[in-house]
Amino acid sequence: YFKRKRFYFNEFNDVAATSSASQTYMSLSRFGIRPILLDSVKVVIGTRDYPLTAKTWQAIDSVDAGQWYGFPEWYSIHTEKLRLYPPPNNAYVVRIAGIKDLTEVSASATANATNPWVDDAEQMIRCQAKGYSENYRKKRGRKPLRADFGKRTGKGFS
């Protein structure tokens, strides 16, 4: 539920990778992160950053005859690949910014394995789960859980 939401710990800015001349596609793994959502894609030409315009894969495919190269103006994401159009005529640094996927912590991980979802967002996730549980019980006409997780009394949770 929260994976695509923006938090300070899952944002990234100006992560760079270098394209190759006449290379239409760049694997997103070349950036060293797993982006979920891209806010911007820029190409560095000389000392300036030039923002690229997002287009659909089909829009680029409809105009790409495979014979033109130049400064990229458009980009598209498909099958974990960044498509640049027109394909670069030189090697350029490509910078991306957006929301990244965080490393998973599995049940088989070591006892000290962690990530920001476990450290920083644990309380938020617990509250969301408790809210879902209460709504489920109310819709089914069942009594609320013994603990009311929002109200505190002098003796702890009532």
N, C-alpha and C positions, 0 to 999 in steps of 0.2 A: 504494500500500500504506500509506503513512504519512499520507496526506491527512486521514483522519478521526481520527488519533491526536492526543493533546493534548501540545503543546510550548509553551514560554514565548512563542515568537514567533507562534503562530497562535491564541492565546486572545484574547478581547476581553471587556470588562466595561462595563456601563452605557452602551451606545451608544443614543442616544435619537432618536426622531422623534415628531412630533405627529400624532395622529389628528384626523379631522374629525368633527363631529357627524353622527350617523346614517350614518357610513361603516363598512360591514361589513368591507371588505377593505383591507389596506394592503400595497403592494408592498414587498418586502424591500429593494429598491434605494433606498428612501427613507432607510434607515439609513446609507447611504454605504459599506457593506461587503457582502460576499457570504457570509452565514452558511452553514455546512455542517451544524452541529449546534447546537441551542439548549439551554442549561442552564436558563435562566429567562427568563420574560417577566413584566414588572411594569408596572402602570399607576400613574402618580403622580396622586393625588387630594389636593389641598391641599398639605400638606408631607409626606405619607406615601406610601410605596411599597406597593402591594398586589400580591402575587404572583398570577398567573393559573394556572389548572389546565389542563394539556395534555389535549386530547380529540382523538379522531379526527375527520376531516372529516365522516364519515357520522353520528357521534353528534351533532354540532352541527346538521347538516342535518336530522336527524330531529325536532329540537325547534324549529327556527327557522321561525316562521310569517311572518317579515318585518314584524311589526307591533309588536314590543316594543323599546324602547330603554332604556338605563340604564347602570349601572356595569358594565363588562366583567368577567366572572368566568372565562371559558374562552377558550382560543385553540387554533388548529389551523394547520398549515402545509400548503399545497398549491399547486402550480404557482407557486412563488416568491412566494406571497402569504401574509400573516398574516391570519387570519380571527379577529375578535373577536366574542364572544357574551356577552351581548346587545350589539348594536351600540351604540357610545357615544352618550349623550344630550348630550354636550358635547365640546369639544376637550380631549383628555388627552395628556400626554406618556407614550409607551410606551418602556420601557427593556428591552433584551435583552442577554443574556450567553451566551457559548458559544465555538465554534470557527469561525474564519473561513477562507475560501478566500483564498489569496494570489495576487497578480498574477503571471501567467505570464511567463516569460522565453523567448521563441521564438528559433529559430535566426536569424531575420531581424532581431532586435533589435540595438541599438547595442552596441558592444564593452563599454561600461560599464554595461549594463542588469543589474540584479541583484534578488534578493529573498532572504528568509531561507533558503529551501530551498537556494539556491546558496551562500550565505555560511556559515550556521550548521550546516546539516544535511548538507553535502556528504560529510563523512567517514562518517557513519552510512549514507547511501544507498550509497556505494561498498562498504562492508563487507557490506551486505545483498545487493547485486548479486554480489559475490564468493562469498558463501555459496550463493546460488542456482546460480551457475555450477558450483561444486564438487559440490553435490548432484546436479545434472543429469549431470555426468560420472560420478559414482559409480554412479548408477542405470543407466547405460548400459554399465558395465563398462570404461570408458576410464581411461587413466592420468590422475592428477591433473595440473593445470597445472604448468608449470615452477616458478613461484614459489609458495611456501607462504606465504600472506599472514598467517599467525598466528604464525609462528616466526621469530625473528631470530637470525642467526649473526654472527660477528665480521666477515664480509665482505659484509654486506648481507643481502638476502633469499636464502634458498637454495631 
